[in-house]
Structures are given as C-alpha cells and as structure tokens.
Amino acid sequence: MTPEELRNSILQYAIQGKLVEQRKEEGTGEELFQQIQAEKQKLIKEGIIRKEKALPEITEEEMPFDIPESWNLVRFSSVISLLSGADLTPDKYNSLENGIPYITGASNIENGILEINRWTEYPNNIAIRGDLLLTCKGTVGKTVILEEEKVHIARQLMSITTIVVDTSFIRYFVESRVNYLKTQAKSMIPGITRNNVLSLVLPLPPLAEQKRIVAKIEELLPYIDCYEEVWTKLEDFNNRFPEDMQKSLLQYAIQGKLVEQREEEGTGEELYQQIQIERERLIAKKAIKVEKPLAPITDEEKPFDIPENWTWVRFGNLGSYRKGPFGSALTKNMFVPKGNNSVKVYEQKNAIQKDATLGEYYITRDYFENKMTGFEVFPGDIIVSCAGTIGETYVLPDDIEQGIINQALMRMKLFEPIYVPYFLVFFDVVLKENARAHSKGSAIKNIPPFKILKNYLIPLPPLAEQKRIVAKLEELLPLCDRLK
C-alpha cells in the first residue's frame, strides 16, 4: 500500500465512523444539524451569508456506505457557506505587501501551507481567518485553513466557511472526496463548479465526535509521514536495484571477479604479444599506418587491482581508430540518390539503433574514390556514436553496403585475436564514462580527442577467459532486466 493509499484509507475510515467509537452522551448528527440550520438562518437574516439555491434530497444511490446510527447524511451546502474567487487585473495587485494578500491558486498552497507573494488594495472576494481554501481549477483539491486575517481569492479558489462544525473535520472530509471531485472536473483546464462542491453528501457526526476524529487523524499522520519516508526509500532502492546490479556485474567482470582464472588459458600478456604481432603484420602490409608509441603504463594510472594473469594495456594499442571527415569535406549538397555509382554514408543512428540499413545519404563513387576512401567501413568494423548520445557501438555485419562514416561517427578496427564482445563490455563500462568526463561543450558531449582516448587503460585477460566473462554476463544481465 502506498502512503497516499494509506492516508486515503484513514480518511475513509474517518468519514465512515470507523476511526473512533461513538458516545451516546455526545448527542446525534441530527441534533447538530438542527443547530446548524438555526445558526445559518440567523446569518442569512443578518446578511452575513447568502441563501443558496435548494438542492435535491439525497437519494439512496448517493449513499456510498453505511454510517453509525448517531450520524446524519446531509448536503454539504447545508453546513457551509461557499465563496467563489475572482481574478484581479495586473494593475490591481502588487508585490510590495501593500493591502491584503492576493491568493491566485494552487501555486500558493504547498503541503497545507499558504505561500503569499502578491497583495491587493482592491479586494472584493474576501476569505477570512478560519476559512478553508480549496483549489478548484487547474490543480483541483489542494486545501489550507486560512490563518491570515483576510485574503482576496482568485477564481482558481473557493473559500468554505463552516457553520457550527469543526473546520478541520470538514477539511479532511473534502480531502477524502478529492478524487471524486477530480472526476467532475470539466474542460481542457480541469475545474470544478460550485454545484460540484455544494452537492457533496456529508456524513455528519456530533461535534464532539468530529473533534475526536480530527485528533485521531492528526495522531496518525506523523506515522504515515514516517511510513512514506521508508516507503520512498524502498521504492527508490527497488527502482535502482536492477541498474545497480547490472553495473556491479559489469564492474566485477572488468576486475576479474566474475569468473575464475584458469592457468591453462595462459595470460593477458601472452595475448597482448599476439595482438602486437598482428599489428606489425598490418603495418608491414600498409593496411594501417605507423603511429607514435604510447607511454608505458605507470602504477599510479592503474585504477584497481586485477588478477595476476591479466595485464593492463593502452586502448590505442589494441586497434586502429578513425573519426569521420571534417564538416566541409562532407555536406548535404554532396549527397545524391542511391544508385549503381553511389556509396552509402553511415550515420549516428546506425550505431544507436544497431541497424546498418537505416539512412538515405549517398555520395558519388567518384568523390568516394578521390576523397573518402580513408573513411570506408567494412564488415566487422565497430562504429561508435561520437556526439549527443555518445559511446553507442555497433559491429557492422557481413552484408553491409559499401560506405563511409560521417562526421558523427568513429570507426574502430580491433587487432586479432582480441574478443570483440569483451572489448565492447569494457567500452560500455569505462570508456563511455571517461568520454563524458573529458568531452567538451555543454548540451552536446563528444568522444574525447584521440590523444586522450588512446591512452585509456583496459584490463586484458586471456582470450578464453574473455569469452567466459561474456558468456556469464549474457547469462546474468537478462535477469537484471527482468527486475525492472
């Protein structure tokens, strides 16, 4: 049960006569009703309140529950006087505290407390101390008992003046009927009418019992507040748990704590040497360029301990990387319809939505062969979104169209025999966060420059262990998704 449901249950118990016991010596609701009518006629005669239009008798269909024998069912209009508000033009109110407070609507009521930020020297729809203010347009159902001597209320509010009944009891009654009142709200901007309020059916207990009901509610409310605090923390924990568990699993994976190490699988250092042999082979074939060596890794750089058979390596030593062409080298006026002599331009949405078929941009084959061959992508290449939604990766499948990357993508070609799924786990866990931290700009973040990116560290386990790590994650991560 939510805190709101618990609070509503207590209010419902209160207006059904189930929250406190009935006492014969306190009289009846009918006796109180007669006192109210006598007082009301007196106030009408004195011109203090106006006479309301008579409402129909209460029907059996309007009696939603049984009430104690000592209570009475009456129209709300019979125990209150209702004042509707009226807006003031800007020249009739001020923020200099001149005049009396001008209350405009729900924004002035927060947690049952009245916040005043406007005043008027031209009041005409005046609520007085002890009245119950009720928001009736926009946000329907906020209430506050007025402590100010006088206020002018705008048309988003009504003021309820009680007659020989306990105002706090009436407040809790109104709050118990808020959901019903909201169902009566009409128009694009929800609003309730005077008749919606006046025609409510009020279960009326004796006055002394009203006061005991109020006392019991106010005794229980602090416990509901405590319950809400605990409930909110629990809900927050439950909402965060799947994501936190997912992050923990990924963190365990890259720290070598998710699966056991096996001596027969070799070491990360041995794998790294194989990767470097492949790198040298590609350089010799002129498939990739020779790059300036990266600095040796120091102990101070290592963010956490890893198993003895793992090794720390630089991101830049595991593959070759290329960002898309500069803006002036690839603009929309260069695009042509798809045809036999066109080459596809892959976009950020291909990486984000993991779909190579998306996109309608093409360039001529002549322009590709003369200027863009360095940006070509092949099956097995990884494309990475580099702006806005950064770090989304996609391994291009075997059946892609011949194409190039645009300005918002980076191409990664990993050297064999690194296991691509393991690399992508690492990329998602660590590199994406580092990229956000080092990105420039405000609204749109970017993958950091290569001089930063290539120096990131990756913990490298043996190849067989990489595969076991990925298999374990594929087993456990779906369980986290089911918890969401």
PyMOL commands that set and color helices and strands:
alter all, ss='L'
color gray80, all
select helices_A, chain A and resi 3-15+24-26+29-45+60-62+76-78+90-92+106-108+167-176+178-184+194-198+207-254+263-265+268-284+299-301+315-317+327-329+332-334+348-352+365-375+420-438+450-453+463-482
alter helices_A, ss='H'
color red, helices_A
select strands_A, chain A and resi 72-75+80-84+93-94+100-103+109-110+113-114+119-120+126-128+132-135+143-145+150-153+157-162+201-204+311-314+319-323+342-346+362-364+376-377+382-385+393-395+403-405+409-414+457-460
alter strands_A, ss='S'
color yellow, strands_A
deselect
rebuild
show_as cartoon
